Amino acid sequence: MQVPQKRATIYLDGQLHKALRLKAAETDQSISAIVNRAVQQALSEDQEDLAAFRQRAKEPSLSFEAVLKKK
């Protein structure tokens, strides 16, 4: 099932917009498709990081000095 698309206005650096237009033309995709995929990937990475933080939240903390002494 496809989620309805929403319109958003974003402002891009001129060089970034040019690069996106070129990539879109070379890959036969829309700029929206490229940006959507990039944002989804970035948010997915954030979710993975947050999950790792939650898993490790109860681990004991070590001071920087203690870590250096272990070597």
MIFI-346456 format. One record per atom (N, C-alpha, C): residue in one letter; x, y negated, z. Coordinates in steps of 0.1 Angstrom, whole numbers, padded with zeros to 4 digits, always signed. Each point is the difference from the previous one (the first is absolute). Example, Ala and Ser with C-alpha at 12.3 -4.5 7.8 and 13.67 -1.06 7.14 Angstrom:
BEGIN
a+0132+0057+0078 a-0009-0012+0000 a+0009-0012+0000 s-0004-0011-0007 s+0009-0011+0000 s-0008-0011+0008 
% end
This chain:
BEGIN
m+0008+0012+0000 m-0008-0012+0000 m+0009-0012+0000 q-0003-0009-0009 q+0008-0012-0001 q-0005-0012+0009 v+0009-0006+0006 v-0004-0012+0009 v-0002-0012-0009 p-0011-0008+0002 p-0002-0012-0008 p+0012-0009+0001 q+0003-0006-0011 q+0012-0009+0000 q-0005-0014+0005 k+0009-0007+0006 k-0002-0014+0005 k+0009-0009-0007 r-0004-0012-0003 r+0008-0010-0006 r+0008-0008+0011 a+0013-0003-0003 a+0008-0008+0010 a+0008-0009-0008 t+0003-0012+0005 t+0009-0009-0006 t+0013+0000+0007 i+0011+0003-0007 i+0013-0001+0006 i+0009-0009-0009 y+0010-0005+0006 y+0009-0009-0007 y+0014+0007+0000 l+0005+0002-0012 l+0013+0006-0002 l+0011-0009-0004 d+0012+0003+0003 d+0011-0008-0005 d+0000+0002-0015 g+0004-0010-0007 g+0000+0000-0015 g+0008+0012-0006 q+0012+0002+0006 q+0008+0011-0005 q-0006+0014+0003 l-0006+0001+0011 l-0007+0013+0004 l-0012+0002-0010 h-0008-0010-0002 h-0011+0001-0010 h+0005+0004-0013 k+0011-0006-0005 k+0005+0004-0013 k+0004+0015+0000 a+0007+0004+0010 a+0005+0014+0001 a-0012+0009+0000 l-0011-0003+0008 l-0012+0008+0000 l-0007+0001-0014 r+0000-0011-0007 r-0006+0000-0013 r+0008+0009-0009 l+0013-0001+0000 l+0008+0009-0008 l-0001+0015+0003 k+0000+0003+0013 k-0002+0013+0005 k-0014+0006-0005 a-0010-0009+0002 a-0014+0004-0004 a+0000+0003-0015 a+0006-0008-0008 a+0000+0003-0015 a+0008+0012-0003 e+0011+0002+0006 e+0009+0012-0003 e-0007+0013+0005 t-0007+0000+0010 t-0006+0012+0006 t-0015+0001-0004 d-0005-0009-0008 d-0014+0000-0004 d-0010+0001+0012 q+0003-0008+0010 q-0008-0001+0012 q-0003-0015+0003 s-0010-0002+0008 s-0004-0014+0003 s+0009-0005+0012 i+0002-0013+0001 i+0007-0005+0012 i-0007+0004+0013 s-0013+0000+0000 s-0008+0004+0012 s+0004+0015+0004 a+0001+0009-0010 a+0003+0014+0003 a+0014+0001+0007 i+0009-0008-0006 i+0014+0000+0006 i+0000-0005+0014 v-0006-0011+0002 v-0001-0007+0013 v-0007+0009+0010 n-0011+0006-0004 n-0008+0009+0009 n+0009+0011+0005 r+0007+0007-0010 r+0008+0011+0004 r+0011-0004+0009 a+0007-0012-0002 a+0010-0005+0009 a-0005-0003+0014 v-0011-0006+0001 v-0006-0003+0013 v-0004+0013+0007 q-0006+0009-0007 q-0004+0013+0006 q+0013+0007+0006 q+0010+0000-0008 q+0013+0006+0004 q+0006-0007+0013 a+0000-0013+0000 a+0005-0007+0011 a-0008+0003+0013 l-0013+0000-0002 l-0009+0002+0012 l+0001+0015+0005 s+0002+0009-0009 s+0002+0014+0003 s+0013+0001+0008 e+0011-0006-0004 e+0012+0000+0008 e-0002-0006+0014 d-0007-0010+0001 d-0003-0006+0013 d-0007+0010+0009 q-0010+0007-0006 q-0008+0010+0008 q+0010+0011+0005 e+0009+0004-0009 e+0010+0011+0004 e+0008-0006+0012 d+0005-0012-0001 d+0008-0006+0010 d-0008-0001+0013 l-0012-0004+0000 l-0008-0001+0012 l-0003+0013+0006 a-0002+0010-0008 a-0002+0014+0005 a+0012+0005+0007 a+0012-0003-0005 a+0013+0004+0006 a+0002-0007+0013 f-0004-0013+0001 f+0001-0008+0013 f-0009+0006+0010 r-0012+0004-0004 r-0010+0006+0010 r+0006+0013+0005 q+0005+0008-0009 q+0006+0013+0004 q+0011-0001+0010 r+0008-0010-0002 r+0012-0002+0009 r-0002-0009+0011 a-0012-0005+0002 a-0003-0011+0011 a+0004+0005+0014 k-0002+0013+0002 k+0003+0005+0014 k+0014+0005+0002 e+0008-0001-0010 e+0014+0004+0002 e+0007-0010+0009 p+0010+0005+0008 p+0007-0009+0009 p+0008-0010-0008 s+0001-0012+0005 s+0009-0011-0006 s+0014+0002+0005 l+0009-0003-0009 l+0014+0000+0003 l+0006-0014-0003 s+0009-0004+0008 s+0006-0013-0002 s+0010+0002-0011 f+0004-0011-0006 f+0010+0000-0010 f+0013+0006+0006 e+0004-0005+0012 e+0012+0005+0006 e+0000+0015+0002 a-0012+0006+0004 a-0001+0014+0003 a+0002+0008-0013 v-0005-0005-0011 v+0002+0006-0013 v+0014+0000-0004 l+0007-0011+0002 l+0015-0001-0003 l+0008+0010+0009 k-0004+0002+0012 k+0007+0009+0009 k-0001+0014-0004 k-0011+0004-0007 k-0002+0014-0004 k+0009+0004-0011 k+0006-0009-0007 k+0009+0003-0011 k+0013+0004+0005 
% end
